[in-house]
Every structure is written in C-alpha cells, then in structure tokens.
Amino acid sequence: MHPRLRILGLFLLLMSIFMAIGWVLGAFLMGDYWWFGLVFFLSIAIAINLIAYFYSDRIIMWSYKAKIASPKEAPRLYKSVQRVNSFYGLPEPRIAIIPSATPNAFATGRNPEKAVVAVTDGLLKILTDRELDGVVAHEMAHVKNRDVLVMTVAATVAGAIAFLARMFWFNMLFGRRRGGGDMGMILIVIVVAITAPLAALLVRLAISRSREFKADKIGGMTIHRPNDLADALLKLEKANKRKPIDKGNPASSSLFIVNPFRGNALGRMFATHPPVKERVKRLRKMATGMVSL
C-alpha cells in the first residue's frame, strides 16, 4: 500500500475512534448537548492529524534533542552517509546527532528530499566504520522505501494520544480533589485505560514488522556487507538492554533501528521490531556466497 494511503487510513481511524469517545462522554456527561463532546474530540483528532503530517519530523527531532550537524561536527557520520549514498543515489540526507550515550539511530523526514539520518553519540563511540555504514544503509533503505513518513507520523500520533491520556489522568485527580461526580470520574478512568493501548494499536496497524526485515535486506545488499549490519545490530541490542534511552516517548520506539525502551512497559507495548536474533540470522544467511566490498 502507498505510504500516503496508509497515513490516510490511520487518520480516518483516529478520527472515528475519537468521535466515538466524544459521543460516549458527551451522552453521559452533557445530556442534550452530547454533540459538543463529539465535535470537541473530532477537533482534537483533526488537529493531531494536521500537526503530525506537517510537523512530525520536527517534533521527533525536538523530543530527542537531535541537532543537525555539519560535516565538520560529525565527519565520520558524514563520510558514512556519502559512502552509502553513492550506492543509493538519493538526495543527500542531512545528518543529526542525538545527545545520548545509548547507541541507536533513526531516519525521519516527509520525503527523500527532506530526510534526516540521526544517530546518538553512543552509537558513534561503539561501532566501527563498517558497522556504521551498515546502520546508515539500513536507515537510508527506510528513506528509499518511503517508510519514514509513515513511521514518523504514526509515532507522533501515538505520542499525542498518550499525552492526552496523561491529561485525562491529571484531570481525574484534580476532579477528585474538587469532589467531581462519580460517573464522570468513572468515564475518565475508562478513557485513560483505553487510550495508551489504542495508541499502541494504531502504531502496530500503521507499521508492519516486515519493514525492518526489508530495510535490513536492502541495506545489506546495497553495500554488499550484510555481516557488518548484523554485527552492529548485536552490539546495539546488547547496549540498549543494558542502558535504555533516557529521553523521548516510548510511542516513537518504532522509528529506531532497535527498540531503545526495552526495559520500559510502554516501550514493550509500542514495540514493532522483529527479534534482533532473527534479523541477524537472515543477514548472515544473505552474506553466504556474497562478495564483500
């Protein structure tokens, strides 16, 4: 399915669910003015959709404090992107550095012309140049396949829903202190209970687990060194298990090359990555008989 059609489906599903929530809350809390709840939640859904489509890449970059870097500021990453892109022939993506000791990487951007490949400080410290090429090749495969738009928008939508859930939770606590009605509190609890799993469901519906296998395959074949990507994945998985990332939102875990929130319950809920062990197995098999460059 074309990425824009997937995004349209995600947006329509989000609006439908929010309208249903608004109708239920409006009917129970506002009586004859039930339509106000429906319109209010529909407006929220439309706002989330517009912000996610036009600003999702900026939001993701901001949430991880990723900064665009010049070739002088990140020469290794810049040279790696140039080497890998000599195979892909895409518009050269910008590079960004995430200030985190946890080694990981992601790509974002609405299209190949506006793509950004972002890596953490920690990744640059533990990977060899060949392994770095493997990671960059994987991320640029997402750019080539136009996965990044769907992945970034889905992560932003899910993050916005999770944020709204927290707002409802705080409203519930505040309402209790002020002696709010029991029925209203019960309904708010229900909304809070369903929104986080709902956000996770939307991410899983929008993002296929097979996309990582596909990006691994294209990345490994493009640079003719699938073993280097496999070695990088093993290092990254071990490091992320030991020290999960300390910033950002678990709803955006699908963007990263490996799940950076493994020790986090929400991180597991939003996980869309296939097991690294299986990814490495496929890459090793691919490397058999391939001439390395």
C-alpha positions in Angstrom: 0.0 0.0 0.0 1.3 3.5 -0.8 2.6 5.3 2.3 0.1 8.2 1.8 -2.8 5.8 1.7 -1.6 4.2 4.9 -1.4 7.6 6.5 -4.9 8.5 5.3 -6.2 5.2 6.8 -4.5 6.0 10.1 -6.0 9.5 10.2 -9.5 8.3 9.4 -9.3 5.5 12.0 -8.1 8.1 14.6 -11.0 10.4 13.8 -13.5 7.6 14.0 -12.3 6.5 17.4 -12.1 10.0 18.8 -15.6 10.7 17.6 -16.9 7.6 19.3 -15.2 8.6 22.6 -16.6 12.1 22.3 -20.1 10.8 21.6 -20.0 8.5 24.7 -18.6 11.1 27.0 -21.0 13.7 25.6 -24.0 11.5 26.0 -23.2 10.6 29.7 -21.9 14.0 30.8 -23.7 16.6 28.7 -27.2 15.2 28.1 -28.8 17.1 25.2 -25.5 18.7 24.4 -23.9 15.3 23.6 -22.9 16.7 20.2 -20.4 19.0 21.9 -18.3 16.1 23.0 -18.4 14.6 19.5 -17.3 17.9 17.9 -14.7 18.6 20.6 -13.0 15.2 20.2 -13.2 15.3 16.4 -11.5 18.7 16.5 -8.7 17.2 18.6 -8.3 14.4 16.1 -8.1 16.8 13.2 -5.6 18.9 15.0 -3.4 15.9 15.8 -3.6 14.7 12.2 -2.5 18.1 10.8 0.3 18.6 13.3 1.5 15.0 12.7 1.5 15.3 8.9 3.3 18.7 8.7 5.5 18.8 11.8 6.0 15.2 12.9 9.7 15.2 11.9 10.4 18.4 13.8 8.5 17.0 16.8 10.6 13.8 16.8 13.8 15.7 16.5 12.9 18.0 19.3 11.8 15.2 21.6 15.2 13.6 21.4 17.1 16.9 21.3 18.6 15.9 18.0 20.7 18.6 16.4 21.5 19.0 12.7 25.3 18.6 12.4 27.7 19.9 9.8 30.4 17.7 8.1 33.0 19.3 10.4 30.9 18.5 13.5 30.3 14.8 12.6 32.9 13.8 10.0 32.6 10.1 10.5 28.8 10.1 10.1 29.0 12.5 7.1 31.6 10.3 5.3 29.5 7.2 6.0 26.4 8.8 4.6 28.3 9.8 1.5 29.7 6.3 1.0 26.4 4.6 1.4 24.5 7.2 -0.7 27.0 6.5 -3.6 25.1 3.2 -3.9 21.6 4.6 -3.4 21.8 7.8 -5.4 19.2 9.6 -3.3 19.2 13.3 -2.4 21.9 13.5 0.3 20.1 13.5 3.7 21.0 15.8 6.5 22.7 14.3 9.5 21.9 14.9 13.1 23.4 13.9 16.4 21.3 12.8 19.4 23.0 13.6 22.8 22.6 10.2 24.4 25.1 7.5 25.5 22.6 4.8 24.4 23.7 3.7 20.9 20.8 3.9 18.4 19.7 5.6 15.2 16.6 6.6 13.2 15.7 8.3 10.0 12.9 10.9 9.6 11.5 13.3 7.1 8.4 13.7 4.9 10.3 12.6 1.7 13.8 11.7 0.5 14.5 15.4 -0.3 13.9 16.3 3.4 15.3 13.2 5.0 17.4 13.3 8.2 19.6 10.4 9.4 20.1 10.8 13.2 22.4 8.8 15.4 23.4 9.0 19.1 26.7 9.9 20.5 26.9 6.4 21.9 26.5 4.8 18.5 29.4 6.6 17.1 31.6 5.5 20.0 31.0 1.7 19.8 30.6 1.0 16.1 33.4 0.6 13.6 33.2 2.4 10.3 32.0 -0.7 8.5 29.3 -1.2 11.1 28.3 2.4 10.9 27.9 2.0 7.2 25.6 -0.9 7.8 23.4 1.2 10.2 23.3 4.1 7.7 22.4 1.7 4.9 19.5 0.4 6.9 18.2 3.9 7.7 18.6 5.0 4.1 16.7 1.9 3.0 13.7 3.3 5.0 14.2 6.6 3.2 14.3 4.9 -0.2 11.2 2.8 0.6 9.4 6.0 1.9 8.8 4.3 5.3 10.0 7.3 7.2 6.8 9.4 6.6 4.5 6.6 7.8 6.8 5.7 10.8 7.2 9.4 11.9 3.5 10.3 11.6 2.4 7.1 13.4 4.9 7.8 16.2 3.7 11.4 16.5 0.0 10.4 16.6 0.6 7.7 19.2 2.6 10.1 21.3 -0.1 12.7 21.1 -2.7 10.2 22.2 -0.5 9.1 25.1 -0.1 12.8 26.1 -3.9 13.2 26.1 -4.2 10.2 28.3 -2.0 11.8 30.9 -4.1 15.0 30.7 -7.2 13.0 31.4 -5.4 11.3 34.3 -4.4 14.7 35.9 -8.0 16.0 35.3 -9.3 12.9 37.1 -7.1 13.6 40.1 -8.0 17.3 40.1 -11.7 16.4 39.8 -11.5 14.1 42.8 -10.0 16.8 45.0 -12.8 19.1 44.0 -15.4 16.4 44.6 -16.3 15.7 41.0 -19.2 13.4 40.1 -18.6 9.6 40.4 -19.9 8.9 36.9 -17.7 11.5 35.3 -14.7 10.0 37.1 -15.6 6.5 36.0 -15.8 7.6 32.4 -12.5 9.5 32.6 -10.8 6.4 34.1 -12.2 4.3 31.2 -10.8 6.8 28.6 -7.4 6.8 30.3 -7.5 3.0 30.4 -8.1 2.6 26.7 -6.0 5.5 25.2 -2.5 4.0 25.7 -3.4 0.6 24.2 -5.2 2.5 21.5 -2.1 4.4 20.6 -0.1 1.2 20.5 -2.7 -0.4 18.3 -2.5 2.5 15.8 1.2 2.2 15.6 1.0 -1.6 15.0 -1.6 -1.1 12.3 0.3 1.6 10.5 3.8 -0.1 10.7 4.4 -3.6 9.5 7.1 -5.6 11.3 8.3 -6.8 7.9 9.6 -3.3 7.2 12.7 -3.9 9.4 13.5 -7.1 7.6 13.1 -5.3 4.3 15.4 -2.4 5.3 17.9 -4.9 6.6 17.9 -6.8 3.3 18.1 -3.7 1.1 20.8 -2.1 3.3 22.9 -5.3 3.5 22.6 -5.9 -0.3 23.3 -2.3 -1.2 26.7 -2.1 0.5 27.4 -5.8 -0.1 28.2 -6.3 3.6 25.2 -7.7 5.5 27.6 -9.1 8.1 28.6 -5.6 9.1 24.9 -4.7 9.7 24.4 -7.9 11.7 27.4 -7.1 13.9 26.1 -3.6 14.5 22.6 -4.9 15.5 24.1 -7.3 18.0 26.1 -4.5 19.6 23.1 -2.2 19.7 20.8 -4.7 21.2 23.2 -5.6 24.0 23.8 -1.9 24.8 20.1 -0.9 24.7 19.2 -3.8 27.0 21.9 -2.6 29.4 21.0 1.0 29.2 17.7 2.1 27.6 17.5 5.6 26.3 16.6 8.3 28.8 14.6 10.7 26.7 11.8 10.8 24.2 8.5 8.9 24.2 8.1 5.1 24.0 5.4 5.6 21.3 8.3 6.6 19.0 10.3 3.4 19.6 9.3 2.1 16.1 11.5 4.7 14.5 14.8 3.3 15.9 16.9 0.6 14.4 16.5 -1.4 17.6 13.9 -0.8 20.4 15.5 1.8 22.8 12.9 1.3 25.5 13.3 -2.5 26.2 13.1 -2.2 30.0 10.0 0.1 29.8 6.5 -1.4 29.9 5.2 1.2 27.5 8.2 0.5 25.3 7.2 -3.2 25.0 3.6 -2.2 24.3 4.7 0.0 21.3 7.4 -2.4 20.1 7.1 -3.2 16.4 10.6 -4.6 15.8 11.1 -8.3 15.0 13.6 -10.1 17.2 17.2 -9.0 16.6 18.2 -12.7 16.7 16.0 -13.4 13.6 17.2 -10.3 11.8 20.8 -11.3 12.3 20.1 -14.8 11.2 18.7 -13.6 7.9 21.6 -11.2 7.4 24.1 -14.0 8.0 22.3 -16.2 5.5 22.3 -13.4 3.0 26.1 -13.0 3.4 26.8 -16.6 2.4 28.2 -16.5 -1.1 28.1 -12.7 -1.3 31.3 -11.0 -2.3 32.1 -8.3 0.3 33.2 -4.9 -0.8 
